[in-house]
Amino acid sequence: MCSSDLLLDSLRVALTGAHESLRPSNEAAFGMLGWYRGEFADSRARLEHAAASHSPAPPELSALWFMPNDATASIYTHLALARYIQGDLAGAEEELLRTERWCEQLPFPQGPFSLAYAHQMEVLIRIEAGQLERAGNVAVNVGKLGEQHGFDAWVMVGATQQETVKALCALTENPGDVTALGSHIASITGFVDTWRALDMRALITFYDAVIARLLIATGQTEEARRRLQIALDLADETGMHFYDAELIRLRAYTTDDIDSRRADLRSAIELAHQQDARIFELRSTADYFEASGEQSGQMLIDAISCFPGDSTWPELARARSLVE
């Protein structure tokens, strides 16, 4: 058990009597840590339980909460993360809307700070779902909240996310424009390296993956592989394994050796399955099908079957078309 878990366990023991109402927040904290570790099924269960049993703390206990990120908003925001990564886009959107409505009635600084935090996470969700225009609009809001309320960190996050969306739009719309993509690589790398210098490492492996995608598209596969290894090393150092399956999937495209590519894709599939990261398992399995042919068709069918029939996750359309 890591030090954070030990701390949360010790706090749980003290949450009795008048402090009982804080137990759901304690449960949610376990769920948040689990999400970053890539323990997505357990994370979702804990966060859903916390959201269902949570009630705002009485004023005398709220006064003890010294963090600018509101506890209730944080529960809803992280539940959105837990749902999207299992392909429940509608459920994630529901939690994001609930977060926004909750933040509207909070005072400064908790209200705008918590909303900026939620928008930051929404940008990641929209990017993963391929909704780049919506991601860009939300990223603008992150920066505006930072500027309006003097949150310098959110100004920087908003700028990074806006540049990230612009880069991915360029990659989608004109992947052959090496000059434009090179400019985006330099810009995002500058942001990410600054984050590292400031020791702002939460979620940073996601942005390492974006840089790697751009490097691969411009033929800089060795540099892409180096960037992915930096991210994987950080994951090992910190226990932040939420994006490992995607990092490994992308590593498959840093080599022209088909056996090595398939091996990385299989590793990504296995890890995503172990973590119950359904969207990553689906993505890697679809890639593996395209690399290996019909003999891997059942794997893709099995990955599709992990999603409910009414799932609106966008990548299901591609996956289903491959096995029709």
One Martini backbone bead per residue (centre of mass of N, CA, C, O) as a GRO file, in nm:
protein
  324
    1MET     BB    1   0.096   0.036   0.023
    2CYS     BB    2   0.073   0.355  -0.017
    3SER     BB    3   0.090   0.659   0.132
    4SER     BB    4  -0.190   0.758   0.044
    5ASP     BB    5  -0.349   0.516   0.151
    6LEU     BB    6  -0.260   0.541   0.444
    7LEU     BB    7  -0.380   0.819   0.489
    8LEU     BB    8  -0.676   0.746   0.420
    9ASP     BB    9  -0.702   0.527   0.635
   10SER     BB   10  -0.647   0.711   0.879
   11LEU     BB   11  -0.888   0.902   0.824
   12ARG     BB   12  -1.123   0.700   0.835
   13VAL     BB   13  -1.105   0.640   1.141
   14ALA     BB   14  -1.192   0.954   1.211
   15LEU     BB   15  -1.484   0.915   1.061
   16THR     BB   16  -1.682   1.017   1.311
   17GLY     BB   17  -1.970   1.129   1.377
   18ALA     BB   18  -1.950   1.449   1.269
   19HIS     BB   19  -1.749   1.315   1.028
   20GLU     BB   20  -1.918   1.110   0.853
   21SER     BB   21  -1.980   1.290   0.592
   22LEU     BB   22  -1.668   1.237   0.478
   23ARG     BB   23  -1.655   0.945   0.363
   24PRO     BB   24  -1.711   0.980   0.057
   25SER     BB   25  -1.452   1.145   0.007
   26ASN     BB   26  -1.263   0.918   0.088
   27GLU     BB   27  -1.360   0.717  -0.124
   28ALA     BB   28  -1.299   0.898  -0.368
   29ALA     BB   29  -0.993   0.915  -0.327
   30PHE     BB   30  -0.944   0.623  -0.396
   31GLY     BB   31  -1.064   0.644  -0.683
   32MET     BB   32  -0.865   0.852  -0.795
   33LEU     BB   33  -0.607   0.693  -0.751
   34GLY     BB   34  -0.697   0.448  -0.919
   35TRP     BB   35  -0.714   0.590  -1.189
   36TYR     BB   36  -0.413   0.668  -1.214
   37ARG     BB   37  -0.329   0.353  -1.189
   38GLY     BB   38  -0.551   0.183  -1.370
   39GLU     BB   39  -0.813   0.114  -1.171
   40PHE     BB   40  -1.111   0.136  -1.314
   41ALA     BB   41  -1.323  -0.041  -1.177
   42ASP     BB   42  -1.272   0.045  -0.883
   43SER     BB   43  -1.300   0.345  -0.928
   44ARG     BB   44  -1.593   0.351  -1.022
   45ALA     BB   45  -1.722   0.220  -0.777
   46ARG     BB   46  -1.630   0.431  -0.568
   47LEU     BB   47  -1.748   0.687  -0.709
   48GLU     BB   48  -2.043   0.595  -0.721
   49HIS     BB   49  -2.075   0.560  -0.419
   50ALA     BB   50  -2.000   0.849  -0.341
   51ALA     BB   51  -2.218   0.997  -0.511
   52ALA     BB   52  -2.467   0.851  -0.374
   53SER     BB   53  -2.368   0.926  -0.053
   54HIS     BB   54  -2.336   1.219  -0.089
   55SER     BB   55  -2.302   1.514   0.121
   56PRO     BB   56  -2.287   1.808   0.227
   57ALA     BB   57  -2.114   1.962   0.443
   58PRO     BB   58  -2.117   2.118   0.709
   59PRO     BB   59  -2.001   2.428   0.781
   60GLU     BB   60  -1.792   2.338   1.005
   61LEU     BB   61  -1.649   2.141   0.793
   62SER     BB   62  -1.603   2.318   0.543
   63ALA     BB   63  -1.389   2.500   0.690
   64LEU     BB   64  -1.163   2.262   0.666
   65TRP     BB   65  -1.161   2.316   0.358
   66PHE     BB   66  -0.858   2.429   0.184
   67MET     BB   67  -0.933   2.362  -0.100
   68PRO     BB   68  -1.021   2.481  -0.423
   69ASN     BB   69  -1.130   2.194  -0.465
   70ASP     BB   70  -1.422   2.067  -0.463
   71ALA     BB   71  -1.546   1.775  -0.347
   72THR     BB   72  -1.801   1.729  -0.518
   73ALA     BB   73  -1.685   1.807  -0.795
   74SER     BB   74  -1.463   1.589  -0.790
   75ILE     BB   75  -1.641   1.344  -0.798
   76TYR     BB   76  -1.786   1.402  -1.068
   77THR     BB   77  -1.535   1.435  -1.248
   78HIS     BB   78  -1.408   1.146  -1.190
   79LEU     BB   79  -1.653   0.989  -1.291
   80ALA     BB   80  -1.625   1.076  -1.582
   81LEU     BB   81  -1.352   0.936  -1.623
   82ALA     BB   82  -1.445   0.646  -1.547
   83ARG     BB   83  -1.658   0.627  -1.781
   84TYR     BB   84  -1.510   0.691  -2.048
   85ILE     BB   85  -1.288   0.457  -2.031
   86GLN     BB   86  -1.557   0.254  -2.067
   87GLY     BB   87  -1.752   0.405  -2.294
   88ASP     BB   88  -1.933   0.621  -2.120
   89LEU     BB   89  -2.026   0.907  -2.252
   90ALA     BB   90  -2.300   0.980  -2.134
   91GLY     BB   91  -2.210   0.954  -1.836
   92ALA     BB   92  -1.989   1.169  -1.851
   93GLU     BB   93  -2.171   1.406  -1.937
   94GLU     BB   94  -2.348   1.402  -1.688
   95GLU     BB   95  -2.118   1.473  -1.484
   96LEU     BB   96  -2.029   1.739  -1.612
   97LEU     BB   97  -2.302   1.880  -1.574
   98ARG     BB   98  -2.313   1.846  -1.267
   99THR     BB   99  -2.062   2.007  -1.209
  100GLU     BB  100  -2.145   2.277  -1.331
  101ARG     BB  101  -2.397   2.322  -1.154
  102TRP     BB  102  -2.245   2.316  -0.886
  103CYS     BB  103  -2.038   2.551  -0.941
  104GLU     BB  104  -2.243   2.789  -0.976
  105GLN     BB  105  -2.300   2.785  -0.636
  106LEU     BB  106  -2.012   2.863  -0.582
  107PRO     BB  107  -1.768   3.016  -0.445
  108PHE     BB  108  -1.496   3.188  -0.401
  109PRO     BB  109  -1.273   2.967  -0.550
  110GLN     BB  110  -1.423   2.693  -0.599
  111GLY     BB  111  -1.596   2.735  -0.846
  112PRO     BB  112  -1.390   2.820  -1.079
  113PHE     BB  113  -1.174   2.610  -1.015
  114SER     BB  114  -1.349   2.350  -1.050
  115LEU     BB  115  -1.436   2.415  -1.341
  116ALA     BB  116  -1.155   2.414  -1.466
  117TYR     BB  117  -1.092   2.124  -1.392
  118ALA     BB  118  -1.327   1.996  -1.548
  119HIS     BB  119  -1.251   2.110  -1.827
  120GLN     BB  120  -0.982   1.974  -1.851
  121MET     BB  121  -1.107   1.687  -1.858
  122GLU     BB  122  -1.297   1.729  -2.098
  123VAL     BB  123  -1.084   1.761  -2.312
  124LEU     BB  124  -0.983   1.472  -2.301
  125ILE     BB  125  -1.251   1.335  -2.369
  126ARG     BB  126  -1.299   1.475  -2.645
  127ILE     BB  127  -1.044   1.375  -2.777
  128GLU     BB  128  -1.096   1.068  -2.748
  129ALA     BB  129  -1.380   1.111  -2.914
  130GLY     BB  130  -1.312   1.322  -3.159
  131GLN     BB  131  -1.406   1.619  -3.033
  132LEU     BB  132  -1.237   1.887  -3.125
  133GLU     BB  133  -1.416   2.134  -3.118
  134ARG     BB  134  -1.513   2.100  -2.826
  135ALA     BB  135  -1.235   2.095  -2.701
  136GLY     BB  136  -1.153   2.382  -2.785
  137ASN     BB  137  -1.377   2.536  -2.636
  138VAL     BB  138  -1.303   2.435  -2.351
  139ALA     BB  139  -1.009   2.535  -2.348
  140VAL     BB  140  -1.084   2.831  -2.355
  141ASN     BB  141  -1.231   2.828  -2.079
  142VAL     BB  142  -0.992   2.767  -1.905
  143GLY     BB  143  -0.835   3.029  -1.967
  144LYS     BB  144  -1.058   3.231  -1.883
  145LEU     BB  145  -1.078   3.151  -1.588
  146GLY     BB  146  -0.787   3.221  -1.523
  147GLU     BB  147  -0.799   3.523  -1.603
  148GLN     BB  148  -1.051   3.619  -1.431
  149HIS     BB  149  -0.920   3.476  -1.138
  150GLY     BB  150  -0.597   3.435  -1.118
  151PHE     BB  151  -0.518   3.144  -1.260
  152ASP     BB  152  -0.225   3.062  -1.387
  153ALA     BB  153  -0.242   2.756  -1.434
  154TRP     BB  154  -0.499   2.772  -1.622
  155VAL     BB  155  -0.371   2.935  -1.842
  156MET     BB  156  -0.161   2.720  -1.918
  157VAL     BB  157  -0.351   2.486  -1.970
  158GLY     BB  158  -0.523   2.622  -2.188
  159ALA     BB  159  -0.291   2.667  -2.388
  160THR     BB  160  -0.211   2.372  -2.419
  161GLN     BB  161  -0.489   2.265  -2.515
  162GLN     BB  162  -0.522   2.441  -2.762
  163GLU     BB  163  -0.267   2.337  -2.906
  164THR     BB  164  -0.346   2.041  -2.909
  165VAL     BB  165  -0.598   2.070  -3.085
  166LYS     BB  166  -0.464   2.201  -3.328
  167ALA     BB  167  -0.275   1.964  -3.387
  168LEU     BB  168  -0.498   1.746  -3.430
  169CYS     BB  169  -0.635   1.890  -3.660
  170ALA     BB  170  -0.391   1.890  -3.849
  171LEU     BB  171  -0.357   1.580  -3.850
  172THR     BB  172  -0.641   1.526  -3.975
  173GLU     BB  173  -0.650   1.737  -4.226
  174ASN     BB  174  -0.298   1.755  -4.268
  175PRO     BB  175  -0.063   1.512  -4.242
  176GLY     BB  176   0.153   1.630  -4.472
  177ASP     BB  177   0.224   1.889  -4.292
  178VAL     BB  178   0.527   1.916  -4.162
  179THR     BB  179   0.560   2.212  -4.081
  180ALA     BB  180   0.309   2.243  -3.903
  181LEU     BB  181   0.368   2.005  -3.713
  182GLY     BB  182   0.643   2.108  -3.615
  183SER     BB  183   0.530   2.355  -3.467
  184HIS     BB  184   0.355   2.192  -3.267
  185ILE     BB  185   0.577   2.029  -3.139
  186ALA     BB  186   0.734   2.267  -3.018
  187SER     BB  187   0.505   2.385  -2.847
  188ILE     BB  188   0.421   2.139  -2.672
  189THR     BB  189   0.700   2.071  -2.565
  190GLY     BB  190   0.733   2.335  -2.412
  191PHE     BB  191   0.502   2.295  -2.218
  192VAL     BB  192   0.579   2.014  -2.102
  193ASP     BB  193   0.863   2.091  -2.000
  194THR     BB  194   0.758   2.302  -1.804
  195TRP     BB  195   0.591   2.118  -1.629
  196ARG     BB  196   0.831   1.948  -1.537
  197ALA     BB  197   0.993   2.182  -1.408
  198LEU     BB  198   0.728   2.231  -1.206
  199ASP     BB  199   0.607   1.947  -1.123
  200MET     BB  200   0.360   1.897  -1.341
  201ARG     BB  201   0.251   1.552  -1.378
  202ALA     BB  202  -0.036   1.542  -1.418
  203LEU     BB  203  -0.126   1.393  -1.728
  204ILE     BB  204   0.143   1.414  -1.906
  205THR     BB  205   0.130   1.147  -2.077
  206PHE     BB  206  -0.080   1.244  -2.275
  207TYR     BB  207   0.108   1.463  -2.411
  208ASP     BB  208   0.327   1.271  -2.497
  209ALA     BB  209   0.144   1.122  -2.697
  210VAL     BB  210   0.091   1.357  -2.884
  211ILE     BB  211   0.381   1.404  -2.966
  212ALA     BB  212   0.422   1.121  -3.084
  213ARG     BB  213   0.213   1.139  -3.306
  214LEU     BB  214   0.354   1.372  -3.456
  215LEU     BB  215   0.627   1.233  -3.499
  216ILE     BB  216   0.523   0.998  -3.665
  217ALA     BB  217   0.391   1.172  -3.895
  218THR     BB  218   0.703   1.299  -3.952
  219GLY     BB  219   0.917   1.043  -3.917
  220GLN     BB  220   1.006   1.055  -3.591
  221THR     BB  221   1.045   0.765  -3.441
  222GLU     BB  222   1.276   0.787  -3.236
  223GLU     BB  223   1.161   1.032  -3.084
  224ALA     BB  224   0.895   0.899  -3.012
  225ARG     BB  225   1.012   0.666  -2.846
  226ARG     BB  226   1.147   0.847  -2.637
  227ARG     BB  227   0.891   0.987  -2.535
  228LEU     BB  228   0.744   0.726  -2.444
  229GLN     BB  229   0.962   0.642  -2.237
  230ILE     BB  230   0.935   0.883  -2.054
  231ALA     BB  231   0.642   0.817  -1.976
  232LEU     BB  232   0.687   0.527  -1.867
  233ASP     BB  233   0.888   0.608  -1.650
  234LEU     BB  234   0.695   0.790  -1.494
  235ALA     BB  235   0.490   0.574  -1.429
  236ASP     BB  236   0.686   0.402  -1.258
  237GLU     BB  237   0.765   0.626  -1.054
  238THR     BB  238   0.442   0.711  -0.971
  239GLY     BB  239   0.191   0.511  -1.070
  240MET     BB  240   0.089   0.652  -1.351
  241HIS     BB  241  -0.113   0.422  -1.557
  242PHE     BB  242  -0.358   0.539  -1.735
  243TYR     BB  243  -0.171   0.553  -2.033
  244ASP     BB  244  -0.007   0.295  -2.113
  245ALA     BB  245  -0.164   0.158  -2.344
  246GLU     BB  246  -0.122   0.395  -2.543
  247LEU     BB  247   0.184   0.409  -2.542
  248ILE     BB  248   0.222   0.121  -2.654
  249ARG     BB  249   0.060   0.150  -2.912
  250LEU     BB  250   0.238   0.378  -3.031
  251ARG     BB  251   0.507   0.218  -3.030
  252ALA     BB  252   0.429   0.038  -3.275
  253TYR     BB  253   0.485   0.307  -3.478
  254THR     BB  254   0.824   0.301  -3.439
  255THR     BB  255   0.809   0.050  -3.638
  256ASP     BB  256   0.859  -0.177  -3.928
  257ASP     BB  257   0.830  -0.424  -3.757
  258ILE     BB  258   0.571  -0.642  -3.748
  259ASP     BB  259   0.631  -0.809  -3.492
  260SER     BB  260   0.676  -0.569  -3.300
  261ARG     BB  261   0.405  -0.439  -3.344
  262ARG     BB  262   0.229  -0.674  -3.249
  263ALA     BB  263   0.348  -0.695  -2.966
  264ASP     BB  264   0.257  -0.417  -2.868
  265LEU     BB  265  -0.044  -0.455  -2.921
  266ARG     BB  266  -0.079  -0.693  -2.732
  267SER     BB  267   0.013  -0.546  -2.477
  268ALA     BB  268  -0.208  -0.329  -2.487
  269ILE     BB  269  -0.447  -0.520  -2.471
  270GLU     BB  270  -0.377  -0.661  -2.204
  271LEU     BB  271  -0.370  -0.409  -2.026
  272ALA     BB  272  -0.651  -0.297  -2.087
  273HIS     BB  273  -0.798  -0.547  -1.985
  274GLN     BB  274  -0.686  -0.545  -1.696
  275GLN     BB  275  -0.797  -0.235  -1.648
  276ASP     BB  276  -1.070  -0.180  -1.798
  277ALA     BB  277  -0.995  -0.026  -2.083
  278ARG     BB  278  -1.204  -0.020  -2.336
  279ILE     BB  279  -1.103   0.195  -2.540
  280PHE     BB  280  -0.812   0.080  -2.561
  281GLU     BB  281  -0.880  -0.206  -2.644
  282LEU     BB  282  -1.030  -0.135  -2.901
  283ARG     BB  283  -0.805   0.021  -3.046
  284SER     BB  284  -0.585  -0.203  -3.040
  285THR     BB  285  -0.754  -0.426  -3.176
  286ALA     BB  286  -0.804  -0.280  -3.441
  287ASP     BB  287  -0.505  -0.255  -3.513
  288TYR     BB  288  -0.444  -0.559  -3.505
  289PHE     BB  289  -0.635  -0.639  -3.728
  290GLU     BB  290  -0.493  -0.466  -3.950
  291ALA     BB  291  -0.210  -0.628  -3.903
  292SER     BB  292  -0.340  -0.951  -3.907
  293GLY     BB  293  -0.635  -1.000  -3.962
  294GLU     BB  294  -0.890  -1.238  -3.941
  295GLN     BB  295  -0.759  -1.406  -3.699
  296SER     BB  296  -0.848  -1.142  -3.502
  297GLY     BB  297  -1.163  -1.110  -3.499
  298GLN     BB  298  -1.250  -1.214  -3.216
  299MET     BB  299  -1.111  -1.001  -3.050
  300LEU     BB  300  -1.285  -0.767  -3.157
  301ILE     BB  301  -1.558  -0.877  -3.079
  302ASP     BB  302  -1.497  -0.887  -2.775
  303ALA     BB  303  -1.443  -0.582  -2.740
  304ILE     BB  304  -1.723  -0.490  -2.833
  305SER     BB  305  -1.890  -0.660  -2.612
  306CYS     BB  306  -1.808  -0.465  -2.366
  307PHE     BB  307  -2.027  -0.300  -2.485
  308PRO     BB  308  -2.306  -0.163  -2.491
  309GLY     BB  309  -2.550  -0.143  -2.731
  310ASP     BB  310  -2.594   0.188  -2.655
  311SER     BB  311  -2.332   0.289  -2.725
  312THR     BB  312  -2.156   0.614  -2.816
  313TRP     BB  313  -1.887   0.530  -2.896
  314PRO     BB  314  -1.725   0.624  -3.183
  315GLU     BB  315  -1.518   0.368  -3.238
  316LEU     BB  316  -1.729   0.145  -3.297
  317ALA     BB  317  -1.773   0.188  -3.598
  318ARG     BB  318  -1.498   0.099  -3.693
  319ALA     BB  319  -1.490  -0.182  -3.562
  320ARG     BB  320  -1.749  -0.297  -3.699
  321SER     BB  321  -1.651  -0.259  -3.996
  322LEU     BB  322  -1.417  -0.476  -3.981
  323VAL     BB  323  -1.640  -0.733  -3.911
  324GLU     BB  324  -1.864  -0.726  -4.153
   0.00000   0.00000   0.00000
